[in-house]
């Protein structure tokens, strides 16, 4: 599937976090949701991104925004990653990449001449009405959480 365009309804999802708690997009109706897709737990770029969101969490909460990180690794991997870096927001396990598919971020990638399928680092800001308010493609980690926070404040 292709990426979801701004103004379109965000696809529903139901995923478990690092504690086994189930999260649904519909549980957050009426408030902004930051859904950031990252390739892999406990890798340098993904760790830096997760820690930036963690550090900005008080400001996201002031704006009533929920923050979720999503990757294809299982709950146990998420639990280790969260514990190691004191990540206090839900990391969602999309093991069969069904949600990544719905959001268009499960894409063909290449590294060192090898092609494979994986998550393209992408962030969606979903407004209180469940529509995509903003999308960041091919995210560069430095300053990203701050840029997302600024967009949340503008909602």
C-alpha positions as CSV (number, residue, x, y, z in Angstrom):
1,X,0.0,0.0,0.0
2,X,1.1,3.6,-0.4
3,X,1.7,6.2,2.2
4,X,-1.4,7.9,3.7
5,X,-1.8,11.4,2.4
6,X,-2.4,14.4,4.7
7,X,-6.2,14.9,5.2
8,X,-7.0,11.2,4.8
9,X,-8.4,9.0,7.5
10,X,-5.7,7.2,9.4
11,X,-6.1,3.4,9.2
12,X,-7.3,1.8,12.4
13,X,-4.9,-0.4,14.3
14,X,-4.8,-2.7,17.3
15,X,-1.3,-3.6,18.6
16,X,0.3,-4.7,21.9
17,X,3.1,-2.7,23.6
18,X,6.2,-3.8,25.5
19,X,4.0,-4.7,28.5
20,X,1.4,-6.7,26.6
21,X,-1.2,-3.9,26.8
22,X,-3.4,-3.5,23.8
23,X,-3.6,-0.1,22.1
24,X,-6.1,1.0,19.5
25,X,-6.1,4.2,17.5
26,X,-9.8,4.6,18.4
27,X,-8.9,4.7,22.1
28,X,-7.4,8.1,21.5
29,X,-10.2,9.8,19.6
30,X,-10.4,13.5,20.3
31,X,-6.7,13.9,20.9
32,X,-3.5,14.0,18.7
33,X,-1.6,10.8,18.1
34,X,2.0,10.6,17.1
35,X,2.7,7.3,15.3
36,X,6.4,7.0,14.5
37,X,7.6,3.9,12.6
38,X,11.2,2.9,13.1
39,X,13.2,0.0,11.6
40,X,14.6,-1.9,14.7
41,X,14.8,-1.8,18.5
42,X,18.1,-0.9,20.1
43,X,20.0,0.3,17.0
44,X,21.9,3.6,17.1
45,X,19.4,5.7,15.0
46,X,16.3,4.1,16.5
47,X,17.6,4.6,20.0
48,X,18.4,8.2,19.4
49,X,14.9,8.8,18.0
50,X,13.2,7.0,20.9
51,X,15.2,8.8,23.5
52,X,14.3,12.2,21.8
53,X,10.6,11.3,22.0
54,X,11.1,10.2,25.6
55,X,12.8,13.4,26.6
56,X,10.0,15.5,24.9
57,X,7.2,13.4,26.5
58,X,6.2,15.9,29.1
59,X,5.6,18.5,26.4
60,X,3.7,16.1,24.3
61,X,1.5,15.3,27.3
62,X,0.8,19.0,27.9
63,X,-0.6,19.0,24.3
64,X,-2.6,15.9,25.2
65,X,-0.8,14.0,22.5
66,X,-0.2,10.2,22.7
67,X,3.1,9.0,21.3
68,X,3.7,5.5,19.9
69,X,6.7,3.9,18.4
70,X,6.1,1.0,16.0
71,X,8.4,-1.6,14.6
72,X,8.1,-5.2,13.5
73,X,10.1,-6.8,16.4
74,X,8.1,-8.6,19.1
75,X,7.0,-7.5,22.6
76,X,10.0,-9.1,24.3
77,X,12.4,-7.1,22.2
78,X,10.4,-3.9,22.9
79,X,10.4,-4.7,26.6
80,X,14.2,-5.0,26.6
81,X,14.6,-1.8,24.5
82,X,12.3,0.2,26.8
83,X,13.9,-1.0,30.0
84,X,17.5,-0.3,28.7
85,X,16.7,3.3,27.8
86,X,13.8,4.1,30.3
87,X,11.3,4.5,27.5
88,X,8.1,5.3,29.2
89,X,5.7,5.5,26.2
90,X,4.3,2.5,24.3
91,X,6.4,0.7,21.8
92,X,4.1,-1.3,19.6
93,X,4.9,-4.7,18.2
94,X,3.8,-5.0,14.6
95,X,5.3,-8.5,14.1
96,X,3.5,-9.3,10.8
97,X,4.0,-5.8,9.5
98,X,0.2,-5.5,8.9
99,X,0.0,-1.9,10.3
100,X,3.2,-0.9,8.6
101,X,1.6,-2.2,5.3
102,X,-1.6,-0.2,6.0
103,X,0.4,3.0,6.5
104,X,2.6,2.4,3.5
105,X,5.9,2.2,5.4
106,X,6.7,-1.5,4.7
107,X,8.9,-0.8,1.7
108,X,11.7,-2.3,-0.4
109,X,15.0,-1.1,0.9
110,X,18.6,-1.7,0.0
111,X,21.8,-1.8,1.9
112,X,25.2,-2.6,0.6
113,X,23.7,-3.8,-2.7
114,X,21.2,-6.1,-1.0
115,X,17.5,-5.6,-1.4
116,X,15.0,-6.4,1.4
117,X,11.7,-5.4,2.8
118,X,11.7,-3.2,5.9
119,X,10.2,-0.2,7.7
120,X,10.9,3.2,6.2
121,X,11.4,5.6,9.0
122,X,8.2,7.6,8.8
123,X,6.1,9.6,11.3
124,X,2.4,10.3,11.2
125,X,0.6,13.0,13.2
126,X,-3.0,12.1,13.5
127,X,-5.4,14.7,14.6
128,X,-8.3,14.3,17.1
129,X,-10.7,13.5,14.3
130,X,-8.6,10.6,13.2
131,X,-7.2,12.2,10.1
132,X,-3.5,12.5,9.1
133,X,-2.6,16.1,9.9
134,X,1.1,15.7,8.9
135,X,3.5,13.1,7.6
136,X,7.3,13.0,7.7
137,X,9.0,10.7,5.2
138,X,12.6,9.4,5.3
139,X,13.0,10.9,8.8
140,X,16.3,12.3,9.8
141,X,16.5,11.7,13.6
142,X,18.2,14.9,14.7
143,X,15.6,17.4,15.7
144,X,12.7,15.3,14.5
145,X,10.9,14.9,17.9
146,X,11.1,18.7,18.3
147,X,9.6,19.2,14.8
148,X,6.8,16.8,15.6
149,X,6.1,18.6,18.9
150,X,5.9,21.9,17.1
151,X,3.3,20.5,14.6
152,X,1.3,19.0,17.5
153,X,1.2,22.5,19.1
154,X,-0.2,23.9,15.9
155,X,-3.2,21.6,15.9
